[in-house]
Amino acid sequence: MKKIREPAQPKNPLSHKEDLPDDITPEVFSSHGLWSRPGFLVRRLNQIHYAMFFEECTEGSITPVQYGILTVLSQNPWLDQTTIGYELGLDRTTSADVIKRLEDKGLLERRVNPQDKRSRQANITTAGLELMVSLKDSMARAQQRLIEPLSPSNRKLFLSLLTELVEANNQYGRAALKAV
């Protein structure tokens, strides 16, 4: 049985949208506190997403980043580690570490790139594909739970606005996303 915590009532000084002015300027971020700061809210939402993912995806002891790498490899076999990192916005060190952990679990395999002996390629294994299939519904529930408080039209708007912000600010990330 899954342990689901009762939602805590946030101590949100800006629980009413009308508390924020229509014109959001840098002064608003410094004068209204944490709940007016997009960076704080995005970080907090990411923490919430991780908690929901772990509550739903109990099988396989896998993280959202590991699931992301398996997803990329299920759609693009034998990618080099750098490209996998680009696809997920991970730096080389992080992607190599996560890939190694997945290899240790038998969820992917690696080989030297035949075209470039300095790089390594990864591919999802049968066990990795089986785990993805077994977690597919759980992962989808975690995503749904995250956006469930929004109306259906606001869900679409929220995803559209998130995509717009990521695309507009991608170059500022430690490791920019690049499409495979």
C-alpha positions in Angstrom: 0.0 0.0 0.0 1.4 3.4 -1.0 1.9 5.9 1.7 0.5 9.2 0.6 1.0 12.1 2.8 -1.8 14.5 3.4 -1.0 17.8 1.7 0.3 20.4 4.1 -1.2 23.8 3.9 1.7 26.0 2.6 2.5 29.1 4.6 2.0 31.1 1.4 1.8 34.8 1.9 0.7 35.1 -1.7 -2.1 32.6 -1.7 -4.3 35.1 -3.6 -3.3 36.0 -7.1 -4.5 39.5 -6.6 -1.6 40.1 -4.1 0.8 40.2 -7.0 0.8 43.3 -9.2 -0.1 43.0 -12.8 3.4 44.3 -13.8 5.9 41.8 -12.4 9.2 43.7 -12.0 12.5 42.8 -10.2 11.3 44.9 -7.3 8.3 42.5 -6.8 10.7 39.5 -6.4 12.6 41.3 -3.7 9.7 42.9 -1.9 7.1 40.0 -1.9 9.3 37.1 -0.6 9.9 33.6 -1.8 6.4 32.8 -3.1 6.7 35.5 -5.7 10.0 34.1 -7.1 9.6 31.8 -10.2 13.0 30.1 -9.4 11.8 29.1 -5.9 8.5 27.9 -7.2 10.1 25.8 -10.0 12.6 24.3 -7.6 9.8 23.5 -5.1 7.6 22.0 -7.9 10.6 19.8 -8.9 10.9 18.6 -5.3 7.2 17.7 -5.3 7.5 15.9 -8.7 10.4 13.8 -7.3 8.3 12.9 -4.3 5.3 11.9 -6.4 7.6 9.9 -8.8 9.0 7.9 -5.9 5.6 7.3 -4.4 4.3 6.0 -7.7 7.3 4.3 -9.1 8.3 2.0 -6.3 9.5 -0.9 -8.5 13.1 -0.9 -9.7 14.6 1.8 -7.4 14.9 4.2 -10.3 15.1 8.0 -10.3 13.3 10.4 -12.7 16.7 11.1 -14.4 17.4 7.4 -14.9 13.9 6.9 -16.3 14.6 9.8 -18.7 17.8 8.2 -19.9 16.0 4.9 -20.5 13.3 6.8 -22.4 15.8 8.4 -24.6 17.6 5.2 -25.3 14.4 3.3 -26.0 13.7 5.7 -28.8 17.3 6.2 -30.0 19.5 3.0 -29.6 23.3 3.3 -29.3 23.6 7.0 -28.5 26.9 8.3 -27.3 26.9 9.5 -23.7 27.4 13.2 -24.6 24.3 13.1 -26.8 22.3 11.5 -24.1 23.3 14.3 -21.8 22.3 16.9 -24.4 18.9 15.3 -24.8 18.2 15.6 -21.0 20.2 18.7 -20.2 22.8 16.9 -18.2 26.5 17.7 -18.0 28.9 15.0 -19.1 30.0 14.0 -15.6 26.4 13.5 -14.4 25.2 11.7 -17.5 28.3 9.3 -17.3 27.6 8.6 -13.6 23.9 7.9 -14.2 24.6 5.8 -17.2 27.1 3.8 -15.1 24.5 3.2 -12.4 22.0 2.0 -15.0 24.6 -0.3 -16.5 25.4 -1.7 -13.0 21.7 -2.5 -12.7 21.7 -4.3 -16.0 19.2 -1.8 -17.5 21.6 -0.6 -20.3 24.8 -1.7 -21.9 27.7 0.3 -23.1 30.3 -0.1 -25.8 33.1 1.9 -27.4 31.8 3.9 -30.3 33.0 2.2 -33.5 33.3 5.6 -35.2 35.1 7.4 -32.4 37.1 5.2 -30.0 37.3 8.1 -27.5 33.5 8.0 -26.8 31.1 5.4 -25.5 27.6 4.5 -26.6 24.8 3.2 -24.6 21.7 1.1 -25.4 18.8 0.0 -23.3 18.7 -3.7 -22.5 15.7 -6.1 -22.4 15.6 -5.7 -18.6 15.6 -1.9 -19.1 12.7 -2.1 -21.6 10.8 -4.4 -19.3 11.3 -2.0 -16.4 10.1 0.9 -18.5 7.0 -1.0 -19.5 6.3 -2.0 -15.9 6.7 1.7 -14.7 4.9 3.3 -17.6 1.5 3.7 -15.8 3.2 4.7 -12.5 5.2 7.3 -14.2 2.1 8.7 -16.0 0.2 8.8 -12.7 3.1 10.8 -11.1 2.9 13.3 -14.0 -0.9 13.4 -13.8 -0.9 14.0 -10.0 1.5 16.9 -10.5 -0.8 18.8 -12.8 -4.1 17.5 -11.5 -4.9 20.6 -9.4 -5.1 22.6 -12.7 -8.1 22.7 -14.9 -7.7 20.8 -18.2 -7.2 24.0 -20.2 -4.7 25.3 -17.6 -2.8 22.0 -17.8 -2.2 22.6 -21.5 -1.3 26.3 -20.9 1.0 25.3 -18.0 3.0 22.9 -20.2 3.1 25.4 -23.0 4.4 28.1 -20.7 7.0 25.8 -19.2 8.2 24.8 -22.7 8.4 28.4 -23.7 10.5 29.3 -20.6 12.8 26.3 -21.1 13.3 27.1 -24.8 13.9 30.8 -24.2 16.4 30.2 -21.4 18.0 26.9 -22.4 21.4 28.5 -23.1 21.7 29.5 -19.4 21.6 25.9 -18.1 24.8 24.2 -16.9 24.1 21.8 -19.8 21.9 23.1 -22.5 19.3 20.7 -24.0 19.9 19.7 -27.6 17.5 17.6 -29.6 18.8 14.2 -30.8 
